[in-house]
Amino acid sequence: MVKMKLYNSFNINKEHKNAIILIGNFDGLHSGHQKLFRLAKDYKKKYSSKIGVLTFEPMPKMFFNSKLKNFRLSNLNQKIENLSKFDVDFVIIKKFNSKFSKTKSISFIKETLGKKLNPKFIFVSNNFRFGNKREGNVKQLIKYEKFYKYKIIKPNPLIIKKQVVSSSLLRKFLQDGKLNTVNKLLKRNWSIDGKVQKGRQLGKKIGFPTANIDIKNYVLAKSGVYAVKAKKMKSSNYIKGIANLGYRPTFNGKKILLEVHLFNFSGNLYNKYLRIEFLKFIRAEKKFKNVDQLKKQIKVDLLIAKRTK
């Protein structure tokens, strides 16, 4: 694994110029993205170039739509962690704000690509748009190839079962409860990193203590019960458990919550950061007539979660 350099501006070191630059959000870094990075790795070997990623924070779609709260497949730290596994030498995390959003596309090509980054190759998707009001496109990038001495590479998307593998598709699958498909397309378990908050302790009152995780901007997967495993950040020891993602209709809950019960665990997790990996979607959330019915169902759910690998 290469030591990856992080930048928060376009002022990069000389050793990172003349590189292979991949531009995009890379939300989730799914198998479609992974195909792209494998191709970039081939170019790296062939041309003895570094691999760089230009990504934006917040994601432009979330910047332009302030109501779009639960959208991300992965947070920024997870994105960086995942990129480090694909032979990436440097990542530019450009702050996407009002000023940058007004950059003219021609200015981005001349000033950013031409004068500051000087890439040898630029990998973009065919529908890539950039610049003020999304005025720039791949055709415009190609137009200036010779002048700024870069070459545009437009890899074919990954298509599985007649569907283009995209972050949008994975979000839809999560919302439909198709966790197994999502994990296959990620080639890892989908996960949420979050801080444990003090809740109403309703689980504890029915003999089922849970850690309440703040899910921040993560996409809302289908409300329901999941088999999970969890670990403290910076630890490699996972503990299996069961989670409820939803509104807790039996208790007339109004706010979306991720509640995690860890098997054979005792200890205080308040204010600790956990990674929750989702292993299996067990069932949809439902409202029970009373707490006793809920407890009965929890016993059934527990058996399934404990058997899940």
N, C-alpha and C positions, 0 to 999 in steps of 0.2 A: 504494500500500500504506500503510495507516494505521500510525502508531507505536503499538505495543501495550503497554499497561501490565500488569505482572505483580504479583499479590498472593499472599501465602501465608496470609492470614487473611480474615475477612469484613468487616474494617474498611476499607471502600472510600471513595474520594474522593467528594465531593458531586456532581461532574460525571458520575459513573458510577452514580448512583442513578436510579430511574425509567427503567431500561434494559430491553432485551430480553435475557433470560438463557436460555442453553441449558445444560441440565444433562446430564452423561453422561461416559463414559470416552473416547469418540471415538477408540478404538484403531484406528490405521491411517488414520483420516479418509478412508474409502472413499466411493464415489459415493452411497451411501445417506445418509451424513452430509453430503456436499456439497450434496445436494438440500435438506436442512434449512437449511444456511447460505445458500443462494440465496434461500429463502423469508424467512429472517431479514433478509436484505439489502433485500428488498422492503418489509418492515415498517419497517426503518430509514429508508428514503426517505419512506415514507408518514407516519410519526409523528415524524420528526426525532429519533430516539432512538439511543443508543449500543448496540452489541452486546457482550455479555459472556458468558463461558463459565465455568461452575463444573465443575471436574473434580477427580479424587481421586488421590492418590499415597501409597502404592502403590494399584494397582487393587483395589477391595474384594474381588473374588474371590480374588486372590493373598494378600491379608491374612488372609482366613479359612481358606485352605488353604495352609499353609506348604510342603506337598509339591509344589505347583503351581509349578514352576520355569520351564519353557520355555513361555511363554504369549503374550507380547506380539507384536503386529504392528509396533509402533514404540516407541521409548523416549521418555522425557519431552521431551528436546530436539527430537526429530523432530516430536512432537505440537505443540509450541510453534511450531516453524518452519512447519508446515503450516497451523496456525490463522491465522498472520499473513498468509496469502495469501487469506483469506476475509473481509476487511473487519472483523475482530474488533478492538474497541477495548481490551478488557481481559480478562484470564484470572485466575480465582481457582484456585490450585492448593492445595486443602485437604489437609493431611496426614491420611491415614486411619489412625487408631490405635485402641487399645482404648477410650480415653475417648470419642472421637468416635463410635465404632460403637455406643455405649450411649445416644446422644442419642435421646430420645423423638421420635416423628414430629411430635407437636403442638408440641413445643419447637422443632423445626427450622422449622416454619411460622411460629410466633409470634416467636421470637427472631432467627432467621437471615433468613428471608424478610421478615417483617413489620417488624422494627426495624432491621436492618442493611442489607439489600440493597435493599429497597423497589422491586422490579422492576415495570415496566409490563406486560410479557408474560413468561411462562415457557414455553419450548419443552421438552417431554418426550415420550418415547415412551410408548405406551399401557400398556406393561408395566413402567413405571418404579416401583421400590420404594425406600423410604428409611426411616431410623429404626431404632431398636433391634429386632433380629430381623425386619427388613424389614416392619415393621408398617404403614408408611405406603404409600399408593398414590395414583393419579391422582384417584380419587373424593374422597379426603380433601382433596387440594389444591384441587379445584373447590369443595368445601364452604365453604372460607374465602376464595374469590375476592373477594366483595363487601366483606367485613370488612377485608381487607388491600389492597384496590384493585389487584389484579393480575388478569391474564386468562391462563388456561391454553390453550396451543396444542398440539394433538396432531396433527402432520402425518402423513399416510399414509406408510407405509414404501415404499421403492423395491422393486418386484418385477420381476425379470427371469427369464424362462423358469419362471414359477410358483414362484420361490424369493425369499424376502425377503433382500435384500442386507444382511448383517450381518457383524460382525467374526468371529463364530463360523463363518460360512460360509466366509469367506476363509481362516481357519486350516485348516479341513478341506481346502479346495482346495490349499493349500500342502503339506499332509501327503500329499495324493494326487498331487503332482507337476504340478498344473494351474497352473503359474506364469503362462502366457500369459493365462489367464482372470483371475487375481488382478491382474495388471498393468493389464488393461482396466478392472477394477472400481475400482482405485485411481486410474486415469487418470495413472499414473506408474509407474516401476519400483519394485517392492518392494526395500527396502534394509536393510542392517544396518550400524550404526555400532559400531566396536569397536577395541580396542587391540591392536596387534601384539605377540605374546608369543614368547619363545624356545621353539622346539619341539625335537623329536629330530633335526631336519635330515635326515629320510629322503628328502625330495624332492631336496635338494641332492646327496645321495649317488648318486642315479640320474640326475643331470644335469637336474634339474627343480626349481629352488629355489622355495620357497613362503613366503608370510607367513602365520603362524598367527593367526587372529583369535579373540578371546574373545567368544563370542556371548551371554554373560550370560543374560538372561531372555527372549530372543527365542524365538518359536515355532519348533519344529523342522520345517523344510520337509522334503520327502522326501529321504532320503539319496541322494546321487548327484553327478553332474558337471553344472556349470552354466557357461554363457557369462556373463561379468560385465564390468562396468567399475568402476574404483575411482578414488578421489581422496583426497588428504589433506584433513582437515577444514580449513575456511576457505580452501580452494583451489577454483578452478572448473575446473581442468584434469583431465580424466578420462583414464585409461589403460585400454585394453581388456585383458581377461585371461580366465583360466579358473579355476574353483574346484571343490574337492571338499568337500562337506558330508557328514560321516559318520564312520564308525569305522575306516576303512582296514583292511578285513578281510584283505587280502593280508599286512599286517604285524601281524595279530592285535591291532589296536587295541581298547581298551576304552572310551575317552572320546570323546565327540562333538567333532569339530573342524571348523572352517572354514579350509581351506587355499587360499590364493589365489596363483596364478602370474600375474605381469603381463608382458605382451609388451613386448619392447624396453625393459626397465627394468633399471637397475643402481643400487644404492644401499642404504643401511642404513635399514630401516623399523622396527627394534625400538623399542618404547615409543611409536611414533607412532599417532595415531588416524586410521583410514581409514573412508570410507563405501564399502561394496560394494553396487553395484546389480546385481540379478539380471535378466539379459536373456532367457535361454532355458534350459529344462531339457533337457540333452543325453541323459543316460541314467541309469539307476539304478546304485547302487553294487553292485559284485560282487567276489567273491574270485577272484583269478587263481592258477593253479598255481604260477607263479614270476614273478620280477621282469621277465624278458624279455617275457613275455606282457603284463604291465601296461604296459611301455614301448611295445609295439606299439599297444595300445589308446589310450594317451595321444596318440600321433601322429595317430590318427583323430579323437580328441576335439578336438585342437588345430585341425585343419582346419575343423571345424564352428564352433568358437568364433570363429575369425578371420573367418569369413564372416558371422557374426551381427551385425546392425545394432542 
